[in-house]
């Protein structure tokens, strides 16, 4: 299955509308802090919340 690439504006709209969860794909907290986007979760935060996220929740991963 190909990865869908979406423009930053669309990502922002989906996250602000609470239609998606934005996740930084870096495992390093240092890289996450350096590349943090508004509304984004670190990979560690995402893993912690994963059991409580609906299976239908859209996930948007990013790396810079």
N, C-alpha and C positions, 0 to 999 in steps of 0.2 A: 504494500500500500504506500503510495507516494506521500511525502510530507507536504502539507499545504502551507504555503508561505503567504502571510498576510501583511499588508502595509502597517506601519506604526500607528497611523491614525485609526485604522480599524481595530487594532489591538487595544488601543486606549479606550475606544468606544465600548468594546465588549467588556473590558475589565471594569470601567466606571458604571456600566449598566448592571454589573454583577452577573453577567452571563458567562464569564470565564474566569479562571484562576491563572495568574501570570507567575511563572516559576523561572528563576535563574538556574540554568543548567550546570553551573560551576559547582563542584563539590567543595571548593576552598572558600571559607568564610571571607578571607582577605579579597579574593577576586569578586565575591558577591558584593562586598562593601564598596569596592572600587567601581563596579558596573551596575549598581542597584538602580532599578527603574521604579518610578512611583507606582505603588500598589503591588510590587513584585515580592514574592516569597523566596527565601533562600531554599536550597535543595533540602537542607536539614529541616526547616520549618514545614516544607511540603511533605516530607516523609512522616513527620509527626502528625500532620492533619489528614493524611491520606485515608486512614480508616474511617474518618467521619465525612469524607466527601462523597456526594452522590455519584454513582457509577456513570451517570449521564452527564456529569459536569465536564464542560470543555476545558481542556488544559492547554495553555500556550507556554511553551518553553522558549527561552531566549538565551543567547550568549553574545558577547560583544567582541 
